[in-house]
Amino acid sequence: MDNTIFAQSSGTIRALENKLIDSSKFEALADAKDFSECIRMLQDSRYASYVSMPSYEEGLKMALEDLYKDMYRITPLKSVVDLPAARYDGHNIKSIIKGNILNTDVSDILIEAGTIPARSLGTMIKDKNFKEMPDILKDAAIKASEDYEETHNPQYIDLAVDEGTFGYMIDIAEESKIEYLNEFVKTYIDVTNIKSYVRMRSQNKDSDYYRKFFLVGGYIGFDMFESFLNEPLEKFGEKLVYTPYYKWAKDGIGEYLKTLNLGHIEKFGDNFIIDYLRKAKYINMGPEIIIAYIFAVENEIKSIRIILTGKKNKVNSDIIRERLREAYV
């Protein structure tokens, strides 16, 4: 593909990157004396109006939604933004199905950042009219509802929808004919599978259980995970020595084994993705720059939420700092 079609969008994003929050700013926010001081310190950032809303949570959700609106507006190929946006289709489908089961209004947790408007998804699922939904998501939504009716276990809703969502992402990448999108989604699936594997091991689940949650389409096959089910977890990290995931998995598993806090696996996985995306800094134009910026801002929003929630609940600054993700800049 001729990357010159990304020339204008790449230039726009390079300018936007100058407004990203760096590590030193996050350190200062973590050290702020209280919630109010954090809000004041964010007044010189692009989040000023969002965090000043009556609910900073609602404000940060709006910031995420605005990110995707902006990216769709400036990106020449819709599929580049569709790839990360598909994750919010998955989130919304799961939320809507669970809301329908519990007869609960879930509109406040739906995120308008997917490839399909959340309100439209709600109508499709309620009316069981899926003709406007991609087949792979339609099949996932139907399977999720049927599996729940059979098992009454909400975990099977997540299982079916996650499988459909990642399948949808693979379809988007393949149909785009963009090599980078295919490479990225395979890597993202591997990271997700590694995180799921550690979570499963923490619950002493067997291979049949993990097979249900294993996502196909990554670089690493199920056999590699299965072969280490009866080995100490730290040895699994060593098994990845010849893969790009070795360091983060080894360090993340090491932290988990010391603390038994699965949050470390999530954090190290997020940090790996950010580090992986940093290669976009060394190219002049291309889809890499758009994908990297989207994840950089998502990561930024996640860190701001961690800090503000921590300060709101008077959590120690050192604990807040431990939970923060790496900044892209």
N, C-alpha and C positions, 0 to 999 in steps of 0.2 A: 504494500500500500504506500502511496505517495504521502508522506507525512506533512507535506506543505499545506494540506487542507487544515492542519491544526495550527498553522502559523499564528493566526489572530488570537485564537483561544489560548494558546500557549503564552503569548505575550501578555494577555489580560491576567492570566493566573500568576505569572511571574510578578506582576505588580501587586496582586492580592497577597502573595506570599510574604510581602514586606510587613503585612499587618498581623501575621501569625504571632502567637505568644511564645517566647523562648523559655528555656529551662530556668534562667535566673528569675524571671517574672513569676513562674510557678512556685519557685522556692520562696520568694517573698510573700506570695499569697498564702502559702502554707504556714508561714511564720506570723501572719497577721494576728493581731491580738483578739479579734472577734469577727463575727459575721458582717457587721456594719462596715468595718474597716476593709474587708474584702470587697464589698460592693463599691466602696469609694475608690479602691485601687483599680477596679475594672472600668472606671468611667473614661479612661483614655484608650479603651479597647473597642473593637467592633461589637462587643457584647453589652455596652453601656445600657442601651434601651431595653435589652432583653432581661438582664438581671435586675433592672429597676422596676419590673412589673410586679404586681401584688404577689404573684407566685413565680419565683425564679425557675422552678421546674417547668412551668408552662412556657416561660420565656425561652429557656434553653431548647425546649421542643420546637418552638417557633423558629429559633435560630437554625436548627437542623433542617426544618422544612424550607426555609428561605435559601439555605445552601443549595438544595437540589433544584429549586426554581431557577436560581442563578446559573447553575451548571447546565441545565437543559437549555437555557437561553443562549449561552455562549458557545456550546459545544456543537461542532458541525455534524457529528454522527451520534444519533440518539442512543445507539447501542452501548456506547462507552459509558454513559451515565446509567443506562438501564441495568448494567451488570451489578454495581453496588446497590442500586435502588431496589433490586429484586428482593433483597433481604428484608425490606420493610413490607413488601407484599406478604412475605412469610409471617412476620410479626403480626400484621393486621388480620390475616386469615385465622391464625391461632386465637387471637384475642376475640374475634367475632364469634367463632364457633363456641368457645368457652362461655362467652357472654350469653349466647342463645341458650346454652344448656342450663345456665344458672338464672336465666331470665333477668340479666343485669345489663344496664347501659354501660358500654365500654368505650363510648365515643371519646372520652377524655384521654384514653391511652392509645388511641389510634394515631398513627403518624403519617401525615400526608407527604411522604417522600418516596412512595413506591411507584411502580410502573402503571399501576391501576389506582384510580382515586379510591380512598378508603370507603367513602359513602357508597360508591358503586359496588365494591366488594360486599359490603353489608347487605345490599339489596339482592345481589346474586345469590349469596349463601342463604339468606332468609327465604327467598322464593324458589331456591334450588333451580335457578335458571342460569346456567354457566356458559351460555353461547358466546359471551364477550370475553371469557377468561381463557388464557392459553391452556391447551389440553393438559399439560403436565401439572399445572396448578389446579385445574378442575378435578383431575383424578386424585390429587393429594387431598383436596378439601372433602371430596366424597368419601375417600378411604378413612380420613381422620374421624368423620362423623360416624361412619359404620363401625370402626374399631372401638370407638368410645361406647357406642350402644351395646357392643358385645362384651366389653371388659369393664366398663365404668371406671377406667383408669385414664385420667387426663394426660398422662405421660405418652400415651399412644397417639394423642392429637399432635403433640410436639414431634413425635417420631415421623408420622406420615407427612406432616407439613414441611418439616426440615428436609426430608428426602426430596419432596417435590420442589422446594425452593432451590436447593443446590442443583437439581436437575435442570431447572429453569435457567439458572446462571450458566450452566454448561451449554445449553441450547443457544443462549444469547451470544456467548463467546464464539461458538462454532459458526453460527450464522453470520457473525460479523466478519469472518475471515481475517481477523486481526490476531496475529500470533501472540502478541503480548497479553491480550485478554484471555486467551486459552492458557497461557503459562501462569497468569495470575490466579485464575479460578482453581487450577490444579493445586497450586501452592496453598491457597486459602482452605481448600478441602483437607489437605494434609494437616495443616495446623489445627483445624477443627477436630479432626480425628484423633490427633495426639492429645488434645485437651480432654476429649471424651474418654479416651482410654485411661488416662490418669484418674479421672472422676470415677470411672467404673471400677478400677482397681481399689480405689478408696472405699468402695461399697462391697468389695469381695464378690463381684459378679463373675459369672462364668463366660466362656466363649460364645455360647448360644445367645446369651443376653447381649453381649457386645456386638455380635454380628447384626442384630436388629438395628443397632444405632450407627453402624459403620456406614459412612458415605462413600459411594463408589465414584471414581472419576479423578482421584488424585494420583500422585506419582507413586505413593506407597500402598501396596496391596494389603488385604486383610491377613494373609498368611504371616506376614512379618510381625504383626501385633499378636496374633494367636500363638506364635511360637514362643513368646515370652510371658504367657499368662501364669506359668508356674515358677517363674524366676523372680528374684527380688526386683522391685520396681526400679532401683537405681541402675540395674544392669540394662534396663530398656533404654535409658539415656545413652549408654555406651554403644548400644546396637545402632544408633543413629550417627555414629562417628563419620561415616562417609556420605552423609546427607547434609544439606544446608541447615537442617534443624538441630544439629547436634548441640551447639552451645546453649541455645535458649531452653531446649528440652532438659538438658543435663542440669543447668542452673535452676530452672523452674522446679524440676522434680526434687533437687537438693533442698530448695527452700520449703517445698511442701513437706518433705520428710522431716524437716526440723520443726516445723510449726503445725503441721497437719491442717494448714489453711489452703483450701483450693483456690483462693483468690490469687495466690502467687502464680499458679499455672495460667490463669486468665491474663494476669498482668504481663508475664513473660511472653505469652503468645501474642498479645497486642503489640508489645515492644518489637517482637520479631517482624511483624507485618510492617510496622513503621520503618524499621531498619531496611527491610527488603525494598520498600518503596523509595528510599532515598536515592537510588540510582537515577531516578528521574531528574535529579538536580544536575546531572552531567550531560543531558541531551538538550538540544535547542528547541525541538518541537516534537509532539507526538502524543498518543493517548496516555502514555505513562504519566505525563505531567498532570493530566486531568484526574486520573485515578488517585495519584499520590496526594493531590490537594484535597480531594473529597475525604480520604481517610485521615489526613492531617487535621482537618477541621473537626471531623467526628471525634478524633482522639482528644482534641483540645476541649471540645464540649464535655466529653466524659470526665476529663481532669477538673474542669471548672465545677462540674456537678459534685465530684468527690470532695473538693475543697469546701464548697458552700454548704453541703450537707454536713460535713465534719464540723465546720465552724458553728453551724446552727445547733448542732448537738453537743457542742463543747468537747469535741474529740481532741486529744493531744496532738500537737503539730507533728511530732515524730511519726505517729501512726498515720496521719493524713499523708505525709511525705512518702511513707512506705507504699501506699496504695496508688500513687500517681504513676501515670504512664509516661514514657519518654516523649518529649516534644519533638516535632518534626524538624524544627529549626534550632 
